[in-house]
Amino acid sequence: MSKNLYVGNLPWSATEQEVRDTFAAHGEVISVKLIEDRETGRPRGFGFVEMDDQGALDAIENLDGTDFGGRNIKVNEARPRESRPRW
């Protein structure tokens, strides 16, 4: 099984590879997705990391509130995406 983690307060300069490397120290990283603004293509400062269950728990415990590129990142289990009305 795997868990999807929300990673917030990332520096805009963060790359998927840097995030992957940081989380890989705590377990198997299945995927990394950094979110970009639809209009501008610029990073929004957050993303999602999918990891094996034990690695995810370890990453939450050890990375939440730690410094990443000069910012204290927020790491917790991602909540399911709520459906938004289509305009």
C-alpha angles and dihedrals in degrees: 000000000000138000130217114226127202112222114194138179092036117164111254089239092062115120128207089244093054091049091046092051093049094050095040088070086070102043147310113329111210098180144349124205121180113196121234130195109263093220102043104021089229120138115265095209099251141074148158132262121195113207141163112277099256093042090050093053090047091049093050091049096046105032106038108108095007126130117267116173092337097312131095105241125216115224124183141134110289117243118227112272112260116230112251124204114259113235 
